[in-house]
């Protein structure tokens, strides 16, 4: 990564920077750099304070937007509500024409009142841009792939290909839409986008075997089922994630291959305490926009 990178997870509203060689949390509402912070500050600060659960894309940086959706991880109601983000970038394709590239595949689920795909299409129309590429951010983010592919018949979905095609929901999407529309993301993203938005397919990870979720027809978990579930959560299957780097702002968008991490003094939701709070750089101090 060139220069100082700010880290942002698709499911949080906080960021981290490098401080004396260690990763530290930084709330998005900071108006200035914390004492001792090192690295370059973007000439145009990212406008995190504009984010809200209001079905609107907000411009974080010129030609770079985000939108926030409420989400129970795994569609499990006992999990805390988090911010299931999607990012949008104005880019030029290999043919030189402009398009709106989407990173993240959020779903309407039971918590949102509008379909994310329809919101994205309306936003792209307002900019006069087509949506040609949709990028899935990780091997655990396949629950809503069908919704996007059905509602956007001309889009190509790029996935990290080590896990998604081999679990039931991902496999079914590949069978239904074919490998012409579901394509493995190139290891280092798209050459024509270097310097605009850069992607890295992060491989070599391990995760537990697929566990069916309520949005896939399984029952909601109860606290009594947790001991049995814990026995299944062992790193046995290949897993992969996608990182995105936005050079102009110095922002690195992380993925699920890093641990949840909460700032000191934060009241950590019970289910995240169960999952552990070890090394990593994901954080949230404000549950309303987590």
C-alpha positions as CSV (number, residue, x, y, z in Angstrom):
1,X,0.0,0.0,0.0
2,X,1.4,3.4,-0.9
3,X,1.6,6.0,1.8
4,X,-0.4,6.1,5.0
5,X,-3.6,4.0,4.9
6,X,-6.7,4.6,6.9
7,X,-8.6,1.4,7.5
8,X,-12.4,1.0,7.3
9,X,-14.4,-2.1,7.6
10,X,-17.6,-2.5,5.5
11,X,-19.6,-3.1,8.6
12,X,-18.3,-0.3,10.8
13,X,-18.3,3.4,10.9
14,X,-14.9,3.8,12.5
15,X,-11.4,3.9,11.1
16,X,-7.9,3.2,12.3
17,X,-4.5,4.6,11.5
18,X,-0.9,3.5,12.1
19,X,0.4,4.9,15.4
20,X,4.1,4.2,16.2
21,X,3.9,0.9,14.4
22,X,0.7,-0.3,16.1
23,X,-2.9,-0.3,14.7
24,X,-5.2,2.0,16.7
25,X,-8.9,2.8,16.5
26,X,-10.1,6.2,15.4
27,X,-13.7,7.3,15.5
28,X,-15.1,8.7,12.3
29,X,-16.4,11.8,14.0
30,X,-13.0,13.1,15.1
31,X,-12.5,16.6,13.9
32,X,-8.7,16.4,14.2
33,X,-6.0,13.7,14.4
34,X,-5.5,12.1,17.9
35,X,-2.3,13.2,19.7
36,X,0.7,11.2,18.4
37,X,-1.0,10.1,15.1
38,X,1.5,9.7,12.3
39,X,1.1,9.5,8.5
40,X,-0.3,11.8,5.9
41,X,-3.7,13.4,6.3
42,X,-5.8,13.5,3.1
43,X,-6.1,17.0,1.6
44,X,-9.8,16.5,1.5
45,X,-11.0,14.8,4.8
46,X,-13.5,11.9,4.5
47,X,-17.0,13.1,5.4
48,X,-18.0,10.2,7.7
49,X,-20.4,12.4,9.6
50,X,-22.8,12.3,6.7
51,X,-23.5,8.6,7.0
52,X,-27.0,7.5,8.2
53,X,-29.5,4.8,7.7
54,X,-31.6,6.8,5.2
55,X,-31.3,4.9,1.9
56,X,-29.0,7.6,0.5
57,X,-25.5,7.5,-0.9
58,X,-23.3,10.1,0.6
59,X,-20.1,11.5,-0.9
60,X,-17.2,10.7,1.3
61,X,-14.7,12.1,-1.1
62,X,-14.9,13.4,-4.7
63,X,-16.3,10.5,-6.9
64,X,-16.4,8.2,-3.9
65,X,-19.7,7.4,-2.0
66,X,-21.0,5.1,0.7
67,X,-24.4,4.0,1.8
68,X,-25.5,2.3,5.1
69,X,-27.9,-0.5,5.7
70,X,-29.0,-2.2,9.0
71,X,-27.9,-5.8,9.2
72,X,-27.9,-8.7,11.7
73,X,-24.7,-10.6,11.0
74,X,-25.7,-13.9,9.4
75,X,-29.3,-12.7,9.5
76,X,-29.4,-13.9,13.1
77,X,-31.7,-11.7,15.2
78,X,-29.7,-12.4,18.3
79,X,-26.7,-10.7,16.8
80,X,-26.3,-6.9,17.2
81,X,-27.5,-4.6,14.4
82,X,-24.5,-3.4,12.4
83,X,-23.9,-1.2,9.5
84,X,-23.7,-3.3,6.3
85,X,-22.0,-0.7,4.0
86,X,-21.7,-0.5,0.3
87,X,-19.2,1.8,-1.5
88,X,-19.5,3.3,-5.0
89,X,-16.7,4.7,-7.2
90,X,-16.8,6.7,-10.4
91,X,-14.2,5.0,-12.6
92,X,-13.2,4.6,-16.2
93,X,-13.4,1.1,-17.7
94,X,-10.8,-0.5,-20.0
95,X,-12.7,1.1,-22.9
96,X,-12.3,4.6,-21.5
97,X,-16.0,5.1,-20.7
98,X,-17.2,6.1,-17.2
99,X,-19.1,3.8,-15.0
100,X,-20.2,3.4,-11.3
101,X,-18.4,0.5,-9.7
102,X,-20.0,-1.0,-6.5
103,X,-18.1,-2.7,-3.7
104,X,-20.2,-4.7,-1.3
105,X,-23.4,-6.7,-1.6
106,X,-25.8,-5.6,1.2
107,X,-29.4,-7.0,1.4
108,X,-32.8,-5.6,2.3
109,X,-33.2,-8.4,4.9
110,X,-35.8,-7.7,7.5
111,X,-34.4,-4.4,8.8
112,X,-34.5,-2.2,5.7
113,X,-37.5,-0.8,3.8
114,X,-36.0,-0.7,0.3
115,X,-34.0,-3.0,-1.9
116,X,-30.3,-1.9,-2.1
117,X,-30.1,-2.9,-5.7
118,X,-32.9,-0.5,-6.7
119,X,-31.4,2.3,-4.6
120,X,-28.0,1.8,-6.3
121,X,-29.6,1.8,-9.8
122,X,-31.5,5.0,-9.0
123,X,-28.3,6.6,-7.8
124,X,-26.4,5.6,-10.9
125,X,-29.1,7.0,-13.1
126,X,-28.9,10.3,-11.2
127,X,-25.2,10.5,-12.1
128,X,-25.8,9.4,-15.7
129,X,-23.6,6.3,-15.2
130,X,-24.1,2.6,-15.9
131,X,-23.3,0.0,-13.3
132,X,-21.2,-2.7,-15.0
133,X,-19.2,-4.2,-12.1
134,X,-20.3,-5.3,-8.6
135,X,-17.6,-6.7,-6.3
136,X,-18.4,-9.0,-3.4
137,X,-16.1,-8.2,-0.5
138,X,-15.6,-11.7,1.0
139,X,-16.3,-15.4,1.2
140,X,-18.9,-14.8,4.0
141,X,-20.9,-12.3,2.0
142,X,-23.0,-14.4,-0.4
143,X,-26.5,-14.2,1.2
144,X,-27.8,-11.6,-1.1
145,X,-26.0,-12.3,-4.4
146,X,-29.2,-13.6,-6.1
147,X,-31.0,-10.4,-5.3
148,X,-28.4,-8.3,-7.0
149,X,-28.0,-10.5,-10.1
150,X,-31.7,-10.7,-10.6
151,X,-32.3,-7.0,-10.3
152,X,-29.3,-6.0,-12.4
153,X,-29.3,-8.3,-15.5
154,X,-26.4,-6.5,-17.2
155,X,-24.0,-6.4,-14.2
156,X,-21.0,-8.7,-13.8
157,X,-20.4,-9.9,-10.2
158,X,-16.8,-10.3,-9.2
159,X,-16.2,-12.6,-6.2
160,X,-13.3,-13.9,-4.2
161,X,-13.4,-17.4,-5.6
162,X,-11.9,-19.7,-2.9
163,X,-15.1,-20.2,-0.9
164,X,-18.3,-18.7,-2.4
165,X,-18.7,-21.2,-5.4
166,X,-18.4,-24.2,-3.0
167,X,-21.0,-23.4,-0.4
168,X,-24.7,-24.0,-1.1
169,X,-25.9,-20.4,-1.6
170,X,-22.9,-19.5,-3.7
171,X,-23.0,-22.7,-5.7
172,X,-26.7,-22.2,-6.4
173,X,-26.0,-18.7,-7.7
174,X,-23.3,-20.0,-10.1
175,X,-25.6,-22.7,-11.4
176,X,-28.4,-20.1,-11.9
177,X,-26.5,-17.3,-13.5
178,X,-23.4,-19.0,-14.9
179,X,-19.8,-18.2,-14.9
180,X,-20.3,-15.5,-17.5
181,X,-21.9,-13.3,-14.9
182,X,-20.1,-14.5,-11.8
183,X,-16.4,-14.1,-12.3
184,X,-13.5,-14.6,-9.9
185,X,-11.9,-11.3,-9.0
186,X,-8.4,-11.0,-10.4
187,X,-5.8,-11.3,-7.7
188,X,-4.7,-7.7,-8.0
189,X,-8.0,-6.2,-9.2
190,X,-8.3,-4.3,-12.5
191,X,-5.2,-2.8,-14.2
192,X,-7.1,0.1,-15.7
193,X,-8.2,1.2,-12.2
194,X,-4.7,1.4,-10.6
195,X,-4.4,4.8,-8.9
196,X,-8.2,5.1,-8.7
197,X,-9.5,2.2,-6.7
198,X,-7.3,-0.9,-6.2
199,X,-8.4,-4.3,-5.0
200,X,-6.5,-7.2,-3.5
201,X,-7.9,-10.7,-3.3
202,X,-6.6,-11.8,0.1
203,X,-6.2,-15.6,0.2
204,X,-4.8,-18.4,2.4
205,X,-7.3,-18.0,5.2
206,X,-9.2,-20.7,7.0
207,X,-12.7,-20.6,8.4
208,X,-15.4,-22.9,9.8
209,X,-17.5,-25.1,7.5
210,X,-20.7,-23.4,6.1
211,X,-23.5,-23.0,8.6
212,X,-26.9,-22.4,7.0
213,X,-28.5,-19.0,8.1
214,X,-32.1,-17.9,8.5
215,X,-32.1,-16.0,5.2
216,X,-31.2,-19.4,3.6
217,X,-34.1,-21.2,5.3
218,X,-32.5,-22.2,8.6
219,X,-34.0,-21.5,12.0
220,X,-33.0,-18.5,14.1
221,X,-30.4,-19.3,16.8
222,X,-31.2,-19.3,20.5
223,X,-28.8,-18.8,23.3
224,X,-29.3,-22.5,24.2
225,X,-28.0,-23.5,20.8
226,X,-24.7,-21.7,21.2
227,X,-22.7,-24.5,22.9
228,X,-23.5,-26.8,20.0
229,X,-22.7,-24.1,17.5
230,X,-19.4,-23.4,19.2
231,X,-18.3,-27.0,18.5
232,X,-18.7,-26.4,14.8
233,X,-16.8,-23.2,14.6
234,X,-13.4,-24.6,13.7
235,X,-11.1,-23.3,10.9
236,X,-11.4,-26.1,8.4
237,X,-12.4,-24.6,5.0
238,X,-10.5,-22.2,2.7
239,X,-11.6,-18.6,3.1
240,X,-10.8,-15.4,1.2
241,X,-11.6,-11.7,1.4
242,X,-11.2,-8.5,-0.7
243,X,-9.4,-5.4,0.4
244,X,-9.9,-2.1,-1.4
245,X,-7.5,0.8,-1.4
246,X,-8.5,4.4,-2.5
247,X,-5.2,6.1,-3.2
248,X,-6.6,9.7,-3.4
249,X,-7.9,9.6,0.2
250,X,-5.5,7.0,1.6
251,X,-8.4,4.8,2.7
252,X,-8.1,1.0,3.0
253,X,-11.4,-0.8,3.2
254,X,-10.8,-4.0,5.2
255,X,-12.7,-7.3,5.4
256,X,-13.7,-10.1,7.7
257,X,-10.3,-11.7,7.8
258,X,-9.4,-9.2,10.6
259,X,-10.9,-9.6,14.1
260,X,-13.6,-7.4,15.6
261,X,-11.9,-4.9,17.8
262,X,-13.5,-2.4,20.1
263,X,-12.1,0.7,21.6
264,X,-11.2,0.7,25.3
265,X,-14.2,1.5,27.4
266,X,-16.8,0.5,24.8
267,X,-19.7,-1.7,25.9
268,X,-19.1,-4.7,23.7
269,X,-22.3,-6.5,22.5
270,X,-22.6,-9.9,24.1
271,X,-22.4,-11.9,20.9
272,X,-19.2,-10.1,20.0
273,X,-17.8,-10.8,23.4
274,X,-18.6,-14.5,22.7
275,X,-16.7,-14.2,19.4
276,X,-13.6,-12.7,21.1
277,X,-12.0,-9.3,21.1
278,X,-8.4,-10.0,20.2
279,X,-6.0,-8.6,17.6
280,X,-7.5,-6.7,14.8
281,X,-8.6,-3.2,13.8
282,X,-12.4,-3.2,13.6
283,X,-14.1,-1.0,16.1
284,X,-17.3,0.8,16.9
285,X,-18.1,3.2,19.7
286,X,-21.5,4.2,18.5
287,X,-24.0,1.4,18.3
288,X,-26.5,3.5,16.3
289,X,-24.2,3.6,13.3
290,X,-22.0,0.6,14.0
